[in-house]
Amino acid sequence: MVHFVGAGCGAPDLITVRGKKLLEEADIIIYAGSLVNPELLSYAREDCEVYNSAKMTLEEVLDVMYAAEEAGKTTVRLHTGDPCLYGAIREQMDALDQKKIAYDYCPGVSAFSGAAAALNLEYTLPDVSQSVVITRMAGRTPVPEKEEIASFAAHQATMVIFLSTGMLEELSARLIEGGYTADTPAAIVYKASWPEEKAFVCTVGTLAQTAKENQITKTALMIIGDIVSHSQYRRSDLYHPAFTTEFRQATE
C-alpha cells in the first residue's frame, strides 16, 4: 500500500492526525526533501527506510514503491503542503494504477492556508472578495495560455500566487496589465508556519522591492487583493441578529 500524505506547510505539528499516524506506521518514507520540514521524520520508526526525493527522478521514486510493494511493505510518499497543489501526484498514481498497486491520499494544510494564518486574514470577505484564484507565473514549467496571470487579474478576485518569487517585477507588470492598480494591497509570505516565517504587507507595485529589501528569493507566496488590508468589508449574514437560519430565528 502507498499513502500519499500532505506534510503541511512547515510546522511539524500542522500535519494531520491521520498523516502522523501513517508516518509512524510506515516501513518506507519518500519525502520531498527540498520542501518538507525534516522534523516530520522524527515520527518515523527507527527501522523505517527514508528516501529524499529531491535527489531522485520519478522513475527512481517509483522503483522504491514497486520494490516495497513486492516486499509487502507500506510506503508513505510525503509531499509538502497539500499534494493536490503542485504536488505532481497524478503521474505517480497513474503509474501505480498500471501496476495495480493500491494507494490513498491524506490531505495536508496548504501553504496558502498557512500564509493566511501568518497574516491573520480571511480570503473571502463579504463585499470585497468571495473567490480565490490559486496560480503561478510561467517559468521553466509553463502554464496554459488561457491561465495567464493578466487574464485572472481581470476578475479582481483574491489571488494567491505560488512558485513565482524570482519573477516579481514581471508579476507586478502582468497584474497591472490585467486590471489591478499598482497600489492594490499585496503580501509576501516566506516559509509560512516555519520558525523562520516572515510576512510582509506591500502593494502590487512594490512586490519586487519588498522581496529585495528583505532578501526573499524563494519559498514564498504572494497574496493579491483588497482582503490584505482588512478594510471596508461587510459583516457576515450568518451571525447577524437580523438573519434567519435553519438553526436560529432572526431577533431584529
C-alpha positions in Angstrom: 0.0 0.0 0.0 1.2 3.5 -0.8 -0.1 6.5 1.2 0.3 10.0 -0.3 0.5 12.3 2.7 0.4 16.0 2.9 3.1 17.2 5.2 1.5 20.6 5.8 3.2 23.9 5.1 6.1 23.6 7.5 5.4 23.3 11.3 5.6 19.6 12.2 2.5 19.9 14.4 0.4 21.1 11.4 0.4 17.6 9.9 -3.0 15.9 10.3 -3.5 13.3 13.0 -4.0 10.8 10.2 -0.8 11.8 8.4 1.2 11.5 11.6 -0.2 8.0 12.2 0.7 6.9 8.7 4.3 8.2 9.2 4.5 6.3 12.5 3.4 3.1 10.8 5.4 3.3 7.5 8.1 0.9 6.5 9.4 3.3 3.9 9.1 7.1 3.6 9.9 9.0 0.5 9.8 12.7 1.3 10.3 15.9 -0.7 13.5 16.9 1.0 13.8 20.3 -0.6 10.4 21.5 0.9 9.3 19.2 3.7 10.3 20.0 7.2 12.8 17.2 8.2 11.5 17.3 11.8 8.5 15.3 10.5 10.8 12.3 10.1 11.1 12.1 13.9 7.6 10.5 13.7 9.1 7.5 11.8 10.1 4.2 13.3 13.8 3.6 13.9 13.8 0.8 11.3 12.0 2.9 8.7 13.8 3.4 5.4 13.9 7.0 4.4 14.5 8.4 0.9 14.9 12.0 -0.1 13.1 12.5 -3.4 14.8 15.9 -4.0 17.7 13.8 -5.4 15.6 11.3 -7.3 13.8 11.1 -10.6 10.2 10.0 -10.9 11.4 6.6 -12.1 13.6 6.2 -9.1 10.8 7.1 -6.8 8.5 4.6 -8.5 11.2 1.9 -8.3 11.3 2.3 -4.5 7.5 2.0 -4.4 7.4 -1.1 -6.6 10.1 -2.8 -4.5 8.3 -2.0 -1.3 5.1 -3.5 -2.7 6.8 -6.7 -3.7 8.3 -7.0 -0.2 4.8 -6.4 1.4 5.9 -3.1 2.9 3.9 0.1 3.4 5.2 3.3 1.8 4.4 6.9 2.7 5.0 9.4 -0.1 5.4 12.7 1.9 4.7 15.8 -0.1 4.8 19.4 1.0 1.6 21.3 1.9 -1.4 19.5 0.3 -0.3 17.3 -2.5 -3.1 18.4 -4.8 -1.4 21.7 -5.4 1.8 21.5 -7.5 2.5 18.1 -6.0 3.0 16.0 -9.2 1.0 13.2 -7.7 -1.2 12.3 -10.6 1.7 10.9 -12.6 2.7 8.7 -9.6 -0.9 7.5 -9.2 -1.2 6.6 -12.9 2.0 4.6 -12.7 0.7 2.7 -9.6 -2.7 2.1 -11.4 -0.8 0.4 -14.2 0.9 -1.9 -11.7 -2.4 -2.4 -9.9 -0.8 -1.1 -6.6 -3.3 0.2 -4.1 -2.9 3.8 -2.8 -4.7 6.5 -1.0 -4.3 10.2 -0.3 -4.2 12.0 3.1 -4.7 15.8 2.6 -2.5 18.4 4.3 -2.5 22.1 5.3 -1.5 24.0 2.2 0.8 27.0 2.3 -2.0 29.2 1.1 -3.8 28.4 4.4 -0.5 28.9 6.4 0.0 32.2 4.7 -3.4 33.4 5.7 -2.7 32.4 9.3 0.6 34.3 9.2 -1.3 37.5 8.3 -4.5 36.8 10.3 -6.5 37.4 7.2 -9.7 36.0 5.6 -9.6 35.4 1.9 -13.4 35.8 1.4 -14.6 39.0 3.0 -18.2 40.0 2.2 -18.5 42.7 -0.4 -14.7 42.5 -1.0 -13.9 39.1 -2.5 -15.7 35.7 -2.5 -13.3 33.9 -4.8 -9.7 32.8 -4.6 -7.5 32.2 -7.6 -4.5 29.9 -6.9 -2.0 30.1 -9.7 1.7 30.7 -10.7 3.8 32.5 -13.2 5.0 30.6 -16.2 8.7 29.8 -15.7 10.6 26.6 -16.6 7.3 24.9 -16.1 4.8 26.6 -18.5 1.2 27.4 -17.7 -1.7 27.1 -20.2 -2.1 30.3 -22.2 -5.7 30.6 -21.1 -4.5 30.8 -17.5 -2.1 33.8 -17.9 -1.8 36.0 -14.8 -3.3 39.1 -16.5 -6.5 37.2 -17.5 -7.1 36.2 -13.9 -6.3 39.7 -12.6 -9.2 41.0 -14.7 -11.6 39.3 -12.3 -10.3 41.3 -9.4 -10.7 38.3 -7.2 -8.2 37.4 -4.4 -5.1 35.8 -5.9 -2.6 33.5 -4.2 0.5 33.1 -6.4 2.9 30.2 -5.8 6.3 29.4 -7.3 6.9 32.9 -8.6 9.2 34.7 -6.1 12.0 35.1 -8.7 9.8 36.9 -11.2 8.2 39.6 -9.1 8.8 42.5 -11.5 7.1 40.6 -14.3 4.4 39.5 -11.9 3.6 43.1 -11.0 3.5 44.1 -14.7 1.1 41.2 -15.5 -1.2 42.0 -12.6 -1.4 45.7 -13.6 -1.9 44.8 -17.2 -4.8 42.7 -16.1 -6.5 45.4 -14.2 -5.1 45.7 -10.7 -3.7 49.1 -9.8 -0.1 49.5 -8.6 -1.4 50.4 -5.1 -3.6 47.3 -4.7 -2.7 45.7 -1.4 -0.4 42.7 -1.6 1.6 40.5 0.7 4.6 38.2 0.6 4.8 35.3 3.0 8.1 33.4 3.3 8.0 29.8 4.7 4.6 30.0 6.3 4.5 28.3 9.7 8.2 27.5 9.8 10.3 29.0 12.7 11.8 31.4 10.1 8.5 32.6 8.8 8.3 36.2 7.5 5.3 38.1 6.3 5.4 41.5 4.6 2.4 43.6 3.5 3.1 45.8 0.5 1.4 46.7 -2.8 1.3 45.2 -6.3 3.7 47.8 -7.4 6.2 47.2 -4.6 6.4 43.4 -4.7 9.8 43.2 -6.2 11.2 46.0 -4.0 9.8 44.4 -0.8 11.3 41.0 -1.6 14.7 42.6 -2.5 14.8 44.6 0.7 14.1 41.6 2.8 16.2 39.1 0.8 13.3 36.9 -0.1 14.3 34.9 -3.2 12.4 31.6 -3.0 10.0 29.5 -0.8 7.4 32.3 -0.6 4.0 33.0 -2.0 2.2 36.2 -2.9 -1.3 37.3 -1.9 -3.0 39.9 -4.0 -6.2 41.8 -3.3 -8.1 44.2 -1.1 -8.6 41.4 1.5 -5.0 42.0 2.6 -5.9 45.4 4.0 -8.9 44.0 6.1 -10.8 47.2 5.4 -14.3 48.2 4.2 -15.9 44.8 4.4 -19.5 44.0 5.4 -20.1 41.7 8.4 -21.3 38.2 7.6 -25.0 37.5 7.4 -24.7 34.1 9.1 -24.2 35.6 12.6 -26.3 38.7 12.1 -29.2 39.0 14.5 -31.5 40.0 11.6 -30.6 36.9 9.6 -32.7 33.7 10.0 -31.1 30.3 9.5 -32.2 26.7 9.9 -31.0 26.8 13.5 -31.9 30.3 14.7 -34.6 32.8 14.1 -33.9 36.5 13.4 -34.3 38.7 16.5 -34.3 42.1 14.8 
